[in-house]
Amino acid sequence: MPGEPEAVKLPVMAVAKKERKRKRENGEWTGKAQALSKKDYEKELRRLQDELVRLEEWVKYRGLRVVALFEGRDTAGKGGVIKRITALLNPRFARVVALPAPTERERSQWYFQRYIAHLPSAGEIVFFDRSWYNRAGVEHVMGFCTDEEYDEFMRTCPQFERMLVRSGIVLVKYWLSVSDEEQEKRFLGRINDPSKRWKLSPMDLQARARWVDYSEAKDQMFAYTDIPEAPWYVVETDNKRSAHLNLINHFLAMIPYEQVPHDDIKLPPRQKRSYLRPPKSSQRMVPTKYEVE
């Protein structure tokens, strides 16, 4: 509008300084972060993924049982960070559990029952992409459970997790935090990109419309379930690449591990004997449409 002063834009360094100050005041600042380029990110991600392979080998070697929970608002990046954690891992020993809505039969069971079936055996790591905390979040906010069921969950969840820890399970809980502005940006990205639209559900839109309700539910959840035996760890995810590295680095630090001794592997010589194979012309070959140098 004519006569109105132009908006003042703070320099990038000033914005960063202001953000660091906010994090210090909120107890979120843990020191000077290492600035990385995209190329450096890829290199560091690969190094951390190699370490995750060593961790998985140690878990198998020692017969450990590990559970990692990933919770957070829609678009916070749970699936993305799990994908990067498991990229090089052996799926026989590192499983991802992302359960659909409970069936009528499951609704009649003890609430934790359907999750117990997915807990790890010796030598396994299980990553829950959302977990039993659905009751403290979406079920409570959207009215999918009664107030009595919600109250019972909040009372018994700490006891349930203490049982898991006492049984020897290593339980690590992550809350992926995304800002209001960044969530809106990611939702619009899903709406406008056909390849991402499958990620958007009516429930996601309701979560956006009930932002404050979900904030209150998350705060209540932390008040009841942030226990010494199984504390919550919060990861800022507005910068996805930073979140990937920070979370993986933290996860590796949560489970002491060592290099597993391996026997020397020697490739045996190829078998040699007389055998005439049928010609390739007898097989249905996929056309060679592409040649990559």
Secondary structure as the mmCIF struct_conf table of DSSP 4:
data_model
#
loop_
_struct_conf.conf_type_id
_struct_conf.id
_struct_conf.beg_label_comp_id
_struct_conf.beg_label_asym_id
_struct_conf.beg_label_seq_id
_struct_conf.end_label_comp_id
_struct_conf.end_label_asym_id
_struct_conf.end_label_seq_id
TURN_TY1_P TURN_TY1_P1 PRO A 2 GLY A 3
HELX_LH_PP_P HELX_LH_PP_P1 GLU A 4 PRO A 11
HELX_RH_AL_P HELX_RH_AL_P1 VAL A 12 GLU A 25
TURN_TY1_P TURN_TY1_P2 ASN A 26 GLY A 27
BEND BEND1 GLY A 31 GLY A 31
HELX_LH_PP_P HELX_LH_PP_P2 LYS A 32 ALA A 35
HELX_RH_AL_P HELX_RH_AL_P2 LYS A 38 ARG A 62
TURN_TY1_P TURN_TY1_P3 GLY A 63 GLY A 63
STRN STRN1 ARG A 65 GLY A 72
BEND BEND2 ARG A 73 ARG A 73
TURN_TY1_P TURN_TY1_P4 ASP A 74 THR A 75
BEND BEND3 ALA A 76 GLY A 77
HELX_RH_AL_P HELX_RH_AL_P3 LYS A 78 THR A 86
TURN_TY1_P TURN_TY1_P5 ALA A 87 LEU A 88
BEND BEND4 LEU A 89 LEU A 89
TURN_TY1_P TURN_TY1_P6 PRO A 91 PHE A 93
STRN STRN2 ALA A 94 VAL A 97
BEND BEND5 ALA A 101 ALA A 101
HELX_LH_PP_P HELX_LH_PP_P3 PRO A 102 THR A 103
HELX_RH_AL_P HELX_RH_AL_P4 GLU A 104 ARG A 107
TURN_TY1_P TURN_TY1_P7 SER A 108 SER A 108
BEND BEND6 GLN A 109 GLN A 109
TURN_TY1_P TURN_TY1_P8 TYR A 111 PHE A 112
HELX_RH_AL_P HELX_RH_AL_P5 GLN A 113 ILE A 116
TURN_TY1_P TURN_TY1_P9 ALA A 117 HIS A 118
TURN_TY1_P TURN_TY1_P10 ALA A 122 GLY A 123
STRN STRN3 GLU A 124 ASP A 129
BEND BEND7 ARG A 130 ARG A 130
HELX_RH_3T_P HELX_RH_3T_P1 TRP A 132 ASN A 134
TURN_TY1_P TURN_TY1_P11 ARG A 135 GLY A 137
HELX_RH_AL_P HELX_RH_AL_P6 VAL A 138 VAL A 141
TURN_TY1_P TURN_TY1_P12 MET A 142 GLY A 143
BEND BEND8 PHE A 144 CYS A 145
HELX_RH_AL_P HELX_RH_AL_P7 ASP A 147 ARG A 166
TURN_TY1_P TURN_TY1_P13 SER A 167 GLY A 168
STRN STRN4 VAL A 170 SER A 177
HELX_RH_AL_P HELX_RH_AL_P8 ASP A 180 ASN A 192
TURN_TY1_P TURN_TY1_P14 PRO A 194 LYS A 196
HELX_RH_3T_P HELX_RH_3T_P2 ARG A 197 LYS A 199
HELX_RH_AL_P HELX_RH_AL_P9 PRO A 202 ALA A 209
TURN_TY1_P TURN_TY1_P15 ARG A 210 ARG A 210
HELX_RH_AL_P HELX_RH_AL_P10 TRP A 211 THR A 225
STRN STRN5 ILE A 227 ILE A 227
TURN_TY1_P TURN_TY1_P16 PRO A 228 GLU A 229
STRN STRN6 ALA A 230 ALA A 230
STRN STRN7 TRP A 232 GLU A 236
BEND BEND9 ASP A 238 ASN A 239
HELX_RH_AL_P HELX_RH_AL_P11 LYS A 240 MET A 254
BEND BEND10 ILE A 255 ILE A 255
HELX_LH_PP_P HELX_LH_PP_P4 GLN A 259 PRO A 261
HELX_LH_PP_P HELX_LH_PP_P5 LEU A 267 GLN A 271
HELX_LH_PP_P HELX_LH_PP_P6 ARG A 277 PRO A 279
HELX_RH_3T_P HELX_RH_3T_P3 LYS A 280 SER A 282
BEND BEND11 GLN A 283 GLN A 283
HELX_LH_PP_P HELX_LH_PP_P7 MET A 285 PRO A 287
#
